[in-house]
Amino acid sequence: MHQRYEGRRSRWRGLIALLIGAVAVFGTGASPAGASVPGASVPGVSTAALRNFDAVTTVNQKNVWKHLALVGSQYVIFNDGGVIEGPASIQAKWPFLPEQFTHDVDSAGISFSGPGFRWRHTWTKGNQAIVFEDSGIVAGPTVIPSPYDGLSDYNVPNTPTIYHLAVRGEAYVSFQGYDYQAPLRPLSDFSFLPERFKRDLDDVSIEIEGATTKYSFYKGNERIIFDQRGRIIELVGLDAKWPFLNYWRSTV
């Protein structure tokens, strides 16, 4: 293999290793991420009319990828095939949340807690974070050292620790547990990404398929997926990826 190429690939692998806290992540088998659907859209709805998600995150529940998206005071749970729950009121779903977390949330991550794939949420707004399950608040609101533009929670198999990836402006940080940290490492480290995905991201998510760790970066109406080797897997418009959300995004 060409020495220069091998050196670049090694640097990318090193950066990804730092991002996940230098922990080897091995997930259970999962269905592949859904393919893009070129040209799919809702008639009469332009991309410019679609509101960006306030927050969006992904979990792998029993080998089925599920997504949670928040816009304004509403949430929706869905997979690549369609809506599972919602759109509905955040406050009605989780009436115990403090008022500031019932609308315009900045970032959201989900991990699993205990048996039965209980969803454990970490949401942030401004310089506060809250951790909760459907049954009630687990911790917070807690003051955090920096607002986040995007946040992802993920579990490392066979360990109780929850890992997080957070981004803000042109920087990112990874941390364990709830030791919240300010993003300081430059996103420009990911030299293989298009320039627009190296700053001011709207959200991030980490997804695990078998022995492959996949990272989703969201910017405007686009989502890019890449793996721990620096290989870009998908770059697609969200209006084509999830056209069944277009009406909601254009009216909420």
N, C-alpha and C positions, 0 to 999 in steps of 0.2 A: 504494500500500500504506500502511496505517496506520503513522504514524511510530513510535508506541510499540512496535508489534509488530516492525517492522523493526529497532528498536534492540535488542530482546531477542534476536532471531535472530542479530544481528551479534555480541552478547556470547557466545552459545553457540558460534558458529563460532570466535571468538577463543580460547575455552577449549579447544576440541578441538584447535586449531592448536598451542597450548602443550603439550597432552598428547602430541602426536606429534612434538614437537621442531621445530615450524614447518617440517616437511618435507612437500612434496606427495607423497602416496602414490598410485600408480597400479598396480593389480594386473592380472593377466591375467583373462580371463573365467572365471567360476566358476558352478557350480550354485547356485541360491538356497538359503538356509538352509531346512531342512525346516520345514513348517508344524506347528503344535501339533496334538495329537490329543486333543480334549476327552474326558474321561472314561476314557481308556485307562489301564489299570492291571493289576497281577497280582492275581487274587482272593486274598483273605485277607491281603494285605500292606497295612497302613495307612501313611499318610505319616509318622506319628510313629515308626514302626518302622524307617524307612529311615535309614541312616547317611549323613551328609554326606560328600562327597568330601574327602579330605585335600588334594588338588590336582586340577585339571582344566584342560586347555588344548586349543587347536584349531590345526590346520595345514591349508593348502590344497595338496594334493599332486596335481599333474596335473589340476587343476580338480575334484578330489573333496575335500570337507571330511572330515577325520579328527580324532577326539578321542582324547586320552589321559587316563584318570582313574586316580588312585591312592587306595587305601583300605588302611590298615594296612600289611601287607607284600605286598600284591598290586597288580597293574596290569591294566588292560584297554584295548585299542585298539578303537575302534568308529566307525561313522558313524551317520547318522540312521536307516539301514535295519536295523542290527543289529551284532552283535559281529564284529570282524575277527580279533582275537587275544586270548586270555585268557578269563576271569581266570586269572592265573598269578603265580608268585613273582617279585618284583622281583630278589631275590638270584640266582635261577636265570637270569633274562634277562640281567642285567648283573653277573656274578660279581666284577668288578674294583672295584665300588663299595665305599667304606668302610662299615663296619657301620652307622653312624648314618644313612646314606642308603638303607638297605634296608627301612625301615619308617617310618611316621608322618611323611612328608615334609610340610613346610609349604606350599611353592609350587613350581610347575613351569612352564617355558616351553619351546617348541620353535621353532627356526628351521631353515633349510636351509643346508647347507654343501657347496660345490662342486657338481660335476655329479651327476646321478642322484638328486637330491632326498634326499641323506643327512640324516637327522634329527640336529640338534645340540641337545642338552638343556641347560637351565640349571635346576638344582634347588636349593632352599634349605631349610635346617633350622636354626632358631635364628639365630645370627649367622654361619653359614657358607653358602657357595655352592660348587657344583661344576658344571663344564661337561664334557660327555662325548658321545661318539657310540657306536654299537653296538660299535665296534672297540676302544674304550678311553677313558680319561680324557684330556681335552684340557687342562684347567686346574683347579687346586684340589685339595683344599678351600681356599677363600679366605675370610678374615674380611671380613664386610660391615658397614656402619655401623648397620644396623637389621635386625631380623627382618622378613620380609614375610608378610602374610596371603595375598597373591595376586601372581602374576607372569605377564607375557606377553612372549614374544619374537616379533619379526617382522622380515621382510626388506623393505627398500625396493628395488624393481626397479632393476637396472642400477647398483647400488652394492654394495660388499662389506660395508658396515656393518650390524651387527645392532642393532636398536632394542629397548628394553624399557619396559614399563609396570609399576610395582609399587605396591601399596597396603598400608597399615598403619593400623588404627584409623580415624580420620576424614580421612586424608590420602593423597595419591598423589604419584608422581614419574615422570618419563620421563627416560631417559638413553640414551646411545649406547655401543656396545662393552661393555666390562666395567668401566666406571667406576661401580661400585655407589654409589648415593646413598640417603639416608634420605628417605622420603616426608614432605614438608612442606606441600604445597599442599592446601588443604581440598577434600574431595569435595563440600562444599556449594556449590562453584562451579557444579556441574551442577544448577541450580535446577529443571530440568524433570523430574528423576528423583523417584520416590516417596521419601519420607523414609527408609525402611528401607534404601535402596540408597546412602545417603550416609555410612554408617559401618559398621565391622566387617564388611566384605565377606569372603566365603570365598574367592573367586577372581575373576580378570579374564582376558579374552582379547580380542585384536584380530584381526579377520578382514577380508579384502579381497575384494570382489566387483566386478570391473571398476573403475570410477572411484569406487566407494563404499567407505568405510572403516566397518566395523561393530565395535562394542564390546559385549562380553558381560560383564555383572556378575552374579556368583553370590552369593546370600544364602540360607542354609538350603536349602530344597527348591525355590527359585525361580531362574529365569534371566531377565534382562531384556536385550534387544538394542536398541541405538540407533545412529544414524549420526552423521556429522560435522556434520549440520545440527541436531542435537538432536531428531530425529524418533524416537519410540519405535516399533520395528518389531514386537517380540514380548515378551510377558510371560507365562511359562508355568511350570507345575510340572514338575520334572524327572521325577516319576513318570509323567506323561503324555507328556512329550517323549521319554523313553527308557525305556519300560516294560520292555524286555528286560534292563535292569540292576537291576530292583527286587529280584529274588531274591538276587542277589549283594550288593546294598547292605543287605539285611535279615539276612544271615547271616554276612558277613565279620567 
